[in-house]
């Protein structure tokens, strides 16, 4: 079994827009070369929207099984559609629309899909209401949030209480970078630096904001995952430890920063064997999971699944954990979705 914890989907509401109409401010059109493009105001991105729709979940699931060896996927809404700019009324409609669509897919294909609920994080009271609706009425046991909320880090007093609430409800949390709004993005005009530097930087900031917030002390069993392998933190954690030991970081956490790396989950998208070895050493075999970025361009060349399978540094049991066991635990899957040879309750 293989579970992909980092793929993407685009809501059907965008694809349904007629020419000249918008979907919560977004427009779907084509550029001068005829390629699909989404835009909002000054922001525009060439993106093959039609490739990421969930209009035929069965066909997508079968295609991924045949060509990538992926049995179950946990799709994240395409990383530009956080829509944290919406007013409260629009945010309610948007959140319900997305959560109901992904819950519908999960109900219809429980062995192929697990849904992540979106939250209107810019409106804390509404976000709490939508959190309870997703976990209750819709049966979604995990949420996905952006790496920052309109420039607010995840330890911000307007953001952190939502993470506390999710943790108290026993929900899992996936954190994915924003596409626009990364720190220093004005210095990323060329060479695809906005992704190569920007995405791991956002994941790093998000992860360390959670560490320094003390959330992992208050909720030691919290399941929280960061994409891009958590960014640069595994290489640079010594610098955080230095400031902790000097007492210069003003933190409320109970232990040195490095101690928390093994409490968080990460996908495998680091694209380098040495980086993968360090990531594995820092987080341990119980916290590393498969991510592919499907159908975007962030997958390991040749595929994340064969990349993990051919690593001599991993035992067969290590690979089993990375390929599906860790994700099954993260998603709280019941026995009906697991291989018959495995008694998950024993772990």
TAWO-V635157 format. One line per field, one symbol per residue. phi: phi as a letter, one per 40 degrees, with the letter a starting at -180 (. if undefined). burial: I if it has 24 or more other ideal C-beta (glycine too) atoms within 12 Angstrom, else O. A space follows every 10 residues. Layout:
BEGIN
phi->???
burial->???
END
This chain:
BEGIN
phi->.bbccabbab ccccccccdg cbbfgcbbab cccgccabaa fccaacacdc cbcbcbcccc ccccccbbgc cbbbccddcc ccfccccccc cccccccccc ccccccccbc cbbbcbccbc ccbdcccccc ccccccdcgc babbbccabf gcccccdcbd dccccccccg ccbbbbcccb hccgccbbcb ggcdbccccc cccccccccc dccgdcccbc cdbbbbcfgg gccccbcdcc cdccccgbbg cbccbcdccc cccbcacccb gaccccccdc cccgccbcbc abgdccbccc cghccccccc cccbcdcdcd cccacccccd cfccccbbdc cbccccc
burial->IIIIIIIIII IIIIIOOOOO OOIIIIIIIO OOOOOIOIII OOOOIOIIIO IIIIOOIOOI IOOIOOOIII IIIIIIIIII IIIIIIOOOO IIOIIIIIII IIIIIIOOIO IIIIIIIIII IIIIOIIIII IIIIIOOIII IIIIIIIIIO OIIIIIOOII IIIIIIIOIO IIIIIIIIII IIOOOOOOOO OOOIIOIIII IIIIIIIIII IIIIIIOOIO OIIIIIIIII IIIIIIIOOI IOOIOOOOOO IOIOOOIIOI IIIIIIIIII IOOOIIOIII OIIOIIIIII IIIIIIOIII OOIIIOIIOO IOOIOOOIII IIIIIIIIII IIIOOOIIOO OOOIOOO
END
